[in-house]
């Protein structure tokens, strides 16, 4: 079985990148209508070509996070999250043995993975004059795995760098929750549900008989709205968690930190 990666970067030749695993170029099976497996693309989000990793790659989740971040390509992450099939038999794949056969254009590139281009800045559209750093893909992935145990201090807050990068990838794909059905109340409802789960419900009244309506029904001592107001200090704690989670990811200079870490390994 081989694991499929949606990407717009392909190696000039078969590339060994980690523990004897190899990258190879194939025709993306989702761009060919393979009826017997009922495969279909994700709302058009696929490239004609894909990368495959030989035989049941155990770190596929980590690789998707790594590749999506370093190529600055949300399609890689979105594809892995949404496609029904990511492992394929060899007879389901059409291998491209000569990279010269790949049809390159502005957004599809053949590169040397020993000098892999990393775009400086977080948004391709804002970079008319693209500026790149170059890293060794294999070495960079090895460093990335070490980040699981790497804690950095950002504005006096300790953050796990691996989790921060995974959050960055996730946040860039969050809009797909409402890709088809859009309702402006959904995000707010979603967040309030989280808040309710954190602070809990109001305390139940010990009396069976409700003093207001004289009915024998279970009831709370105060309303949920008043219960919320009693948790002002608790909300302050929650907002601290929120700031640590999102603002740190936005403000931290991922690229220069990681490139220096890779080059100094």
Buried (B, 14 or more C-beta within 10 A) or exposed (E): BBBBBBBBBBBBEEBEBBEEBBBBBBBBBBBEEBEEEEBEBBEEBBBEBBBBBBEEBEBBEBBBBBBBBBBBBBBBBBBBEBBEEBBBEEEBBEEBEEBEEBEEEEEBBBBBBBEBBBBBEEEEEEBEEEEEBEBBBBBBBBBBBEBEEBEBEBEEEEBBBBBBBBBBBEBBBEEBEEEEEEEEEEEEEEEEEEEEEEBEEBEEBEEEEEEEEEEEEEBEEBEEEEBBEEBEEBBEEBEEEEEBBBEBBEEBEBBEEBBEBBEEE
